Amino acid sequence: MNVFLGGFVPAKVYSNFYEDRAAIRKDHKGKISGIYLFYNLQDITKCYIGQSTNIKGRFDNYLNNAFVNGHKNSNSPFIKALLKHGQDGLGVILLEYVPVDKLGEREIHWISELIPYYNASSGGVTGSTGFVHTQETKDNLRAIRLGAKHSEQSKALI
C-alpha cells in the first residue's frame, strides 16, 4: 500500500474485499462515515476513491450482486471494474474516518493527491452532479450517434 500512500497509515486495510466482508461489516456497525479506496488486486495502481456517510451500507451495496448488476449499463469506471474483476478482485483501504460535514473536502483531497484511475470526477459533495461536458465532447458524442439506427425493439418502446 505504500505505493499509494507513502508514509500515511490508513484507518483499516482489507486485502480482499469479498473474503474480508465479514470483518468489514463487523468493523463498521452503525453509521460510520469516511473515505475509502478500492484497488485492483491485479494492478494496484488502478484504484477508486469514494466517500460514504454509512460505510457498511455502501459496501453492502457493492457486495450485492443485484445492485452491481443493476448498474451494468452505468458509465461508472468503478462499477465496470467491479463487474469485470468481481468483489474478490479488489482490495479496500479505509483511508480515514471523517465527520459527515468534512466528507466532500477530504474526498477531493484524496482524489487530487492520488489521482485514482477509476474516478470519473474530482469528487466532493456534488460528485458528478452538475458536471457539464465540453463542447468538443458533446460534438464527439453527437458524431458517434449520427447515422445510428434504432432497433425495431427500441422503436416499439419509443
C-alpha positions in Angstrom: 0.0 0.0 0.0 3.0 2.3 0.3 2.9 2.6 -3.5 -0.2 4.9 -3.0 0.2 6.3 0.5 3.8 7.0 1.2 4.2 7.1 4.9 0.4 7.6 5.6 -1.1 5.0 7.9 -4.7 4.2 6.8 -7.5 3.5 9.3 -8.1 0.0 8.1 -6.8 -2.3 5.3 -8.6 -5.3 3.8 -6.6 -7.3 1.3 -9.6 -8.9 -0.4 -13.0 -7.1 -0.4 -15.1 -10.3 -0.8 -13.1 -12.5 1.6 -12.9 -9.8 4.2 -16.6 -8.9 4.0 -17.5 -10.3 7.5 -14.7 -8.3 9.1 -15.7 -5.2 7.2 -19.3 -5.5 8.4 -18.2 -6.1 11.9 -15.8 -3.2 12.0 -18.3 -0.8 10.6 -21.5 -1.4 12.6 -23.6 1.7 13.0 -23.3 4.8 10.8 -19.6 5.3 10.4 -18.6 7.9 7.7 -15.3 8.1 5.9 -13.2 8.0 2.8 -12.3 4.7 1.2 -10.1 3.4 -1.6 -10.7 0.3 -3.7 -7.7 -1.1 -5.6 -7.5 -3.7 -8.3 -5.6 -6.7 -7.0 -4.0 -7.4 -10.4 -2.8 -3.8 -10.8 -2.7 -1.8 -7.6 -2.2 1.5 -9.5 -5.8 1.2 -10.6 -8.0 2.4 -7.8 -11.1 4.3 -6.9 -11.7 6.7 -4.0 -15.2 7.3 -2.6 -16.9 8.7 0.4 -19.9 7.4 2.5 -21.9 8.6 5.4 -22.5 4.9 6.1 -19.5 2.7 5.1 -21.2 -0.6 5.9 -24.2 0.3 3.9 -22.2 1.4 0.9 -20.0 -1.7 1.0 -23.1 -3.9 1.4 -24.3 -2.3 -1.9 -21.0 -3.2 -3.6 -21.3 -6.8 -2.3 -24.9 -7.1 -3.5 -24.8 -8.7 -7.0 -28.3 -7.4 -7.8 -27.2 -3.8 -7.0 -24.0 -4.1 -9.1 -25.7 -5.9 -12.0 -28.5 -3.3 -11.9 -25.8 -0.7 -12.7 -24.3 -2.8 -15.5 -25.0 -0.1 -18.1 -23.6 2.6 -15.8 -20.8 4.8 -17.2 -19.0 4.5 -13.9 -15.5 3.1 -14.4 -15.6 1.7 -10.9 -18.8 -0.3 -11.5 -17.3 -1.6 -14.7 -14.2 -2.7 -12.9 -16.3 -4.3 -10.2 -18.2 -6.2 -12.8 -15.1 -7.2 -14.7 -12.9 -8.2 -11.7 -15.6 -9.2 -9.2 -15.7 -8.4 -5.5 -12.8 -10.8 -4.9 -10.6 -9.0 -7.4 -10.4 -5.9 -5.3 -8.9 -4.8 -2.0 -10.1 -1.9 0.1 -8.5 0.6 2.3 -10.3 2.9 4.7 -8.2 6.0 4.3 -9.8 7.9 7.2 -12.9 8.2 9.2 -14.3 11.7 8.7 -17.3 13.6 10.1 -20.1 13.8 7.5 -19.6 17.6 7.1 -16.0 17.0 6.0 -16.5 14.1 3.6 -16.6 16.2 0.4 -13.5 18.2 1.3 -11.5 15.1 2.3 -12.6 13.1 -0.8 -11.4 16.0 -3.0 -8.1 16.0 -1.1 -7.5 12.3 -1.6 -8.6 12.3 -5.3 -6.2 15.2 -6.1 -3.4 13.5 -4.0 -3.6 10.0 -5.5 -5.3 10.7 -8.9 -7.2 7.4 -9.0 -7.7 5.6 -12.3 -11.4 4.7 -11.8 -12.7 8.1 -10.6 -14.7 9.9 -13.2 -14.9 13.2 -11.3 -12.9 15.2 -8.8 -15.2 14.2 -6.0 -16.6 16.2 -3.3 -20.2 16.7 -2.1 -21.6 17.0 -5.6 -19.5 14.3 -7.2 -20.6 14.3 -10.9 -23.8 16.2 -10.2 -23.7 19.4 -12.2 -20.9 18.1 -14.4 -21.1 19.6 -17.9 -19.3 18.1 -20.9 -17.1 20.3 -23.0 -18.4 21.3 -26.4 -15.7 19.1 -28.0 -17.0 16.0 -26.1 -20.6 16.9 -27.0 -19.6 17.1 -30.7 -17.8 13.8 -30.4 -20.9 12.1 -28.8 -23.1 13.6 -31.5 -20.9 12.3 -34.3 -21.0 8.8 -32.8 -24.8 8.8 -32.7 -25.2 10.3 -36.2 -26.3 7.5 -38.5 -27.1 5.1 -35.7 -30.4 3.4 -36.2 -32.9 2.3 -33.5 -33.7 -1.4 -33.4 -37.2 -2.4 -34.0 -37.5 -3.2 -30.3 -36.3 0.3 -29.4 -38.7 1.8 -31.9 -41.6 -0.1 -30.3 -40.7 1.1 -26.9 -40.5 4.7 -28.1 
